[in-house]
């Protein structure tokens, strides 16, 4: 397994050396990105370990998208695609002057936050009176 991962990591994506302007024209679906074999995979595994240490069996599913978000009634959440590759993080930084979730601690904080939304969706916590008393009505801004 380790040898297979090393082989995958050593192969650079086809777009890695594209000039910035050309890379910006590539569609997200054509980048061939996955969470597997990235720092994101290790961070999601860490999130799962954290949940297990707290005695929770829940494991949210994750996918790559354009931003961090947890859709209503979904037991998983989206992670920004640029976090799946260092070149894309650098591009994000050059365009936005920051990379939300780019560092380990910041990424883990956001993963845990989004996981909280996924847990709420899975167990419908916002319907509980005690939850609303603690956090307020979810229908109010």
C-alpha positions as a Python dict, from the first residue, in 0.01 Angstrom:
ca = {
    (1, 'X'): (0, 0, 0),
    (2, 'X'): (276, 246, 91),
    (3, 'X'): (456, 176, -236),
    (4, 'X'): (136, 241, -431),
    (5, 'X'): (85, 574, -253),
    (6, 'X'): (443, 678, -320),
    (7, 'X'): (394, 599, -688),
    (8, 'X'): (78, 806, -706),
    (9, 'X'): (235, 1102, -531),
    (10, 'X'): (539, 1103, -757),
    (11, 'X'): (324, 1146, -1067),
    (12, 'X'): (251, 1514, -1116),
    (13, 'X'): (-86, 1625, -1252),
    (14, 'X'): (-90, 1726, -1617),
    (15, 'X'): (-165, 2088, -1526),
    (16, 'X'): (116, 2136, -1272),
    (17, 'X'): (341, 2341, -1504),
    (18, 'X'): (70, 2540, -1681),
    (19, 'X'): (113, 2915, -1671),
    (20, 'X'): (-119, 3082, -1420),
    (21, 'X'): (-360, 3221, -1679),
    (22, 'X'): (-396, 2884, -1849),
    (23, 'X'): (-450, 2707, -1517),
    (24, 'X'): (-727, 2955, -1436),
    (25, 'X'): (-906, 2843, -1753),
    (26, 'X'): (-911, 2474, -1652),
    (27, 'X'): (-1248, 2352, -1530),
    (28, 'X'): (-1258, 2212, -1178),
    (29, 'X'): (-1385, 1876, -1304),
    (30, 'X'): (-1085, 1852, -1541),
    (31, 'X'): (-823, 1890, -1267),
    (32, 'X'): (-869, 1525, -1162),
    (33, 'X'): (-851, 1610, -793),
    (34, 'X'): (-936, 1377, -507),
    (35, 'X'): (-902, 1384, -131),
    (36, 'X'): (-712, 1053, -143),
    (37, 'X'): (-334, 1064, -100),
    (38, 'X'): (-328, 1430, 7),
    (39, 'X'): (-279, 1620, 331),
    (40, 'X'): (-658, 1652, 330),
    (41, 'X'): (-698, 1277, 356),
    (42, 'X'): (-473, 1269, 661),
    (43, 'X'): (-664, 1559, 818),
    (44, 'X'): (-1001, 1391, 758),
    (45, 'X'): (-857, 1075, 914),
    (46, 'X'): (-750, 1287, 1212),
    (47, 'X'): (-1105, 1423, 1237),
    (48, 'X'): (-1237, 1065, 1240),
    (49, 'X'): (-984, 977, 1511),
    (50, 'X'): (-1099, 1278, 1715),
    (51, 'X'): (-1460, 1166, 1684),
    (52, 'X'): (-1368, 812, 1790),
    (53, 'X'): (-1176, 940, 2094),
    (54, 'X'): (-1494, 1126, 2197),
    (55, 'X'): (-1690, 802, 2168),
    (56, 'X'): (-1876, 909, 1853),
    (57, 'X'): (-1932, 657, 1573),
    (58, 'X'): (-2043, 923, 1324),
    (59, 'X'): (-1811, 976, 1025),
    (60, 'X'): (-1907, 1256, 784),
    (61, 'X'): (-1841, 1208, 416),
    (62, 'X'): (-1644, 1481, 242),
    (63, 'X'): (-1604, 1598, -116),
    (64, 'X'): (-1419, 1868, -305),
    (65, 'X'): (-1607, 2175, -418),
    (66, 'X'): (-1555, 2549, -457),
    (67, 'X'): (-1583, 2638, -87),
    (68, 'X'): (-1641, 2507, 265),
    (69, 'X'): (-2009, 2426, 320),
    (70, 'X'): (-2254, 2178, 466),
    (71, 'X'): (-2585, 2156, 279),
    (72, 'X'): (-2903, 2124, 485),
    (73, 'X'): (-3001, 1762, 558),
    (74, 'X'): (-2665, 1627, 436),
    (75, 'X'): (-2438, 1427, 668),
    (76, 'X'): (-2116, 1543, 507),
    (77, 'X'): (-1951, 1861, 389),
    (78, 'X'): (-1756, 2020, 106),
    (79, 'X'): (-1389, 2115, 121),
    (80, 'X'): (-1238, 2374, -117),
    (81, 'X'): (-1067, 2203, -408),
    (82, 'X'): (-755, 2415, -388),
    (83, 'X'): (-661, 2240, -62),
    (84, 'X'): (-606, 1919, -260),
    (85, 'X'): (-277, 2040, -413),
    (86, 'X'): (1, 2282, -312),
    (87, 'X'): (5, 2449, -656),
    (88, 'X'): (-364, 2533, -621),
    (89, 'X'): (-308, 2664, -267),
    (90, 'X'): (-36, 2893, -404),
    (91, 'X'): (-269, 3010, -680),
    (92, 'X'): (-547, 3075, -425),
    (93, 'X'): (-305, 3275, -212),
    (94, 'X'): (-187, 3483, -508),
    (95, 'X'): (-547, 3564, -605),
    (96, 'X'): (-715, 3601, -263),
    (97, 'X'): (-416, 3686, -39),
    (98, 'X'): (-509, 3400, 193),
    (99, 'X'): (-582, 3028, 184),
    (100, 'X'): (-876, 2952, 414),
    (101, 'X'): (-786, 2627, 586),
    (102, 'X'): (-440, 2619, 429),
    (103, 'X'): (-250, 2546, 749),
    (104, 'X'): (-296, 2231, 954),
    (105, 'X'): (-449, 2401, 1261),
    (106, 'X'): (-682, 2622, 1054),
    (107, 'X'): (-792, 2328, 839),
    (108, 'X'): (-864, 2111, 1144),
    (109, 'X'): (-1066, 2394, 1303),
    (110, 'X'): (-1283, 2429, 993),
    (111, 'X'): (-1316, 2051, 947),
    (112, 'X'): (-1444, 2026, 1306),
    (113, 'X'): (-1681, 2318, 1251),
    (114, 'X'): (-1830, 2167, 935),
    (115, 'X'): (-1846, 1828, 1107),
    (116, 'X'): (-2061, 1991, 1373),
    (117, 'X'): (-2309, 2097, 1105),
    (118, 'X'): (-2306, 1744, 958),
    (119, 'X'): (-2374, 1595, 1303),
    (120, 'X'): (-2660, 1841, 1349),
    (121, 'X'): (-2803, 1730, 1014),
    (122, 'X'): (-2758, 1361, 1094),
    (123, 'X'): (-2926, 1371, 1432),
    (124, 'X'): (-3156, 1672, 1377),
    (125, 'X'): (-3019, 1837, 1687),
    (126, 'X'): (-3167, 2176, 1599),
    (127, 'X'): (-3512, 2029, 1657),
    (128, 'X'): (-3433, 1967, 2023),
    (129, 'X'): (-3551, 2228, 2269),
    (130, 'X'): (-3224, 2211, 2466),
    (131, 'X'): (-3025, 2277, 2148),
    (132, 'X'): (-3237, 2581, 2058),
    (133, 'X'): (-3207, 2711, 2415),
    (134, 'X'): (-2827, 2686, 2393),
    (135, 'X'): (-2775, 2805, 2034),
    (136, 'X'): (-3093, 2991, 1941),
    (137, 'X'): (-3335, 2931, 1659),
    (138, 'X'): (-3168, 2813, 1337),
    (139, 'X'): (-3417, 3020, 1137),
    (140, 'X'): (-3286, 3348, 1283),
    (141, 'X'): (-2973, 3514, 1145),
}
